[in-house]
Amino acid sequence: MAGRRCLVTGGASGIGLATARRLAAEGGAVVALDRRQVPGGEVDGVSLLTADVADEEAVDRAVAEAARFLGGPVDVLVNAAGVYRIQALTELTAAEWHEVLETNLTGTFLVSRAVGRSLVAARHPGAVVNLASSAALVGDAGEPSGHYHASKGGVLALSRQMAVEWAPYGIRVNAVCPGVIDTPMLRLTDDPVAAAAYLESSVPLGRLGAAEEVAAVIAFLASPDAAYVTGAALPVDGGATAI
């Protein structure tokens, strides 16, 4: 990642923070974006900008600020910002639906559009990796979350369309689909007995994934090693969607 200018949304915790660390460790210049304000403006040595990815004007300002900080247009974007909510469809309110869709799907679109515009204007190639989810691939009776599933399915479709539209500009776009990953957003482990039963019956590798394992896949997709990979969706789920 030497010489690459990287922006990671949702970079204050979880997969976003693990990815920011990984890209920096591989030589990238990295700035993270999160809606949470952090004292000192950095987390574990990663510089942090504050913006809500669902706010169009705030996103445009933040992407421009990131380019100034990095010394040029962002050419590696990782859209990891997201929220997870559990609610049965029959009880789901329109406000709850919009909150999840605006952060997970609209936020991915807004940040990607801002970065894509700058790369096209500069005639500079780049790589985008979007965080979808195994929820984009299968339903879940145990934790009903139709709004989350719909948002991540949208991220997957958006990623493929971005890959097709931006390929002529040398911009690759891929998605990762994490399964149950040990991050602050995970709710499965709220009930350890249920979690153990789920891992035994539904995850062939029999364990939770680590944020660093997802970050490693993201780093690959963003790297020159994946130069001929675009429009792909790669599950990182311990085999859960294979059964």
N, C-alpha and C positions, 0 to 999 in steps of 0.2 A: 504493500500500500504506500510505499515511499513516493512522495510527490503528489499524493491524492488529497483533495480537500473534501472532508467528510462532514455531513450533517446527520445527526441521529435524533429523531423526535422520540418523546417519551424517555429521554435519556437520563432521568434522575433516579431510576430504579429498574429492577427486573431485567428483562431481555434487552431493553434499550441501553441501560447502563453497562451491562455485560458486553454488548456490541461496541459501544463507544470505547471501552477499555481494550477490546480485542483489536479494533482498527488502529488505535493509538500504539498498541504494542507492536503492530506490524509496520509501523512507520508512517501512518497517515496523520495528517493534521486534522484534528477532530474538534467540533463544537457540538454540544448537545442542546436540545430544545425541549422545554417542559413547561407546563402551565403552573407548576409549583415554584415558588420562589425559595431559593436555597441560600442561607447565609454565606457570604463570601463569593457567591456567583460561580461556584464550582463544586463538583462531586468527585472525590477520589482523583483529583488532578485534572478532571475533564471540565473545561469551561462550559458554563450553562447560560443560555439565553432563556428568557421567560416570555411565553406567548401561548395562547389557546389555539390549537390547530383548527378549531372550528370557526375562528374569527378571521375573515378574509383579509382585512386591512392589517391586523396584527401579524399574520403569516407573511404577507408581502414585506413588511418592515423587517421581520426577523430574518428572512432569507437574505435580504439585502445587507443586513448587519452581519450575518454569518460570512457573506462574501468579503466584506471589508475586513473582518477579523482574520479570515483565512488567506487574504491576499489574492483573491480571484474567485470566479464562480464555483459554487459547490459542484463537484463532479462525482461524488458518491453520496447518495441519499438513502437513508434507512428510515422507513416510516414505521416506527414501533409504538407510537402513542395510541392508546386505546383504553376503553373501559369495558368492564364485564358486569352484567346484571342478570339476576335470575328472576324470572316472572313468567307465570303461565300466560299463554296468549289470551285466554278469556278474561284475565285480570289486568292485562297490560294496557296502560293508558297511552294516549297519543303523545303526551309530554315525555313519558319514559321511552317510547319508541324513538322520538326525535333526538333525545339526548344521546343515545347510543349511536344512531346512524350519523349524527352530525360529527361526533368525535371520530368514530372508527372509519367511516366511509368518506364523508365530506372532508374531514381533516386530511386524509390521505390524498384526496384529489387536490385540495388547495395547495398543500406543500409541494406536491409533485408538479403541479402546474407552474408554480413560481420558479422552481429549480429548472424545469424543462424549458421554460421561456428563456432563462438566462443562458442555458447551454446552447440552445438553438441560435440565439442572437450572437453568441460568441463563436459559433461554429466549433464547439468543443464537445468531444464525446464524453459519455458518462455512464454511470450504472445506478439503477434504482432497485432497492429490495423492499418489498412491502410485506408487512406482517399480516397474513391472513390467519387461518386457524384450521385445525381438523374439523371445527364446527362448520366450515365452508363445504365440507365433503360429506358429512354424516349428521343425522339428527341425534338428539340426546334426551331420552325420557327421564333420566335421573335428575338433571338440572335444566328444566325448561327455560329456554332463553331465546325465543324466536327473534327478538330484535338483534341480539348479538349474532346469531346464525346468519340472519339476512345481511347484516353489515359486513361480515367477513366473506360471505358469498359475493357480495358486491365488490369487495376489495380484489377478489380473485378475478372476476370478470374485467374490472377496471385495469388490472395489471396486464392482462392479455391484450386489451385494446391499446394501452399505452405502448406495449412492446411492438405492436404492429405499426402504430402511427409514428413512433419515434425511431424505429430502426434505420430509416434513411439518414438520420442525423448522427448515427453512431451511438445512440443511447439505448442501452440494454435494460430491460425491466423484467424482474422475476419476483416470485412470491415464495415465502416459506409458510408452512402450515403446522405450527406447533400443536402438540397434544397437551397432556397434563405436565406442566412444567412448574418446578418449585420456585414460584415467585410470589410477591405479596398479593397478586391478583387471584391466585388459586383459591378456590373455595372447597374443593374436594376434601382437603385434609382437615376441614372443620370437624369432621366426624372420622376419627382415625380408623374405627372398625369398618365403616363403609369404604374408606379409602383403600384399606388393605384388600378388601374383597374385590373392589373394582380393578385394582392393579393385577390381582391374581387371575381374574376371569377375562379381562378385556385388554390388557397390555402384554403382548407376547414377551417383551423384555422384563416385565414384572416389576418395574420401578418407575418413579417419577423421573422426568428429564431435568437437567440443570440448565439454567439460563446460558451458561457458558457453552453448552453443547449446541444450542440454537445459534449463538453468536458465531461459532465456528463455521456453521453452514452459511450464514449470512456473509461472513468475510470471504468465503470461497466464491459465492455468487457475485460479489462486488469486485473480485480480483481478476487480473488478466488470465488466470487459469480457467475462468468460465467465459472466455472471449466469444465462444460460439453457442452460448446458452442465453436465450431470451424467450420470454413468454412461458416459462416453466413454473410449475407449482410443486414444491418439494416438501412432502410431509416430514416432520421431525417429531415423531409420536410413539417411538418404541414399538412400531408395528400395529398400533391400534386400528388404523383404517385398512389394514390388510386382512382383517377377519370380519 
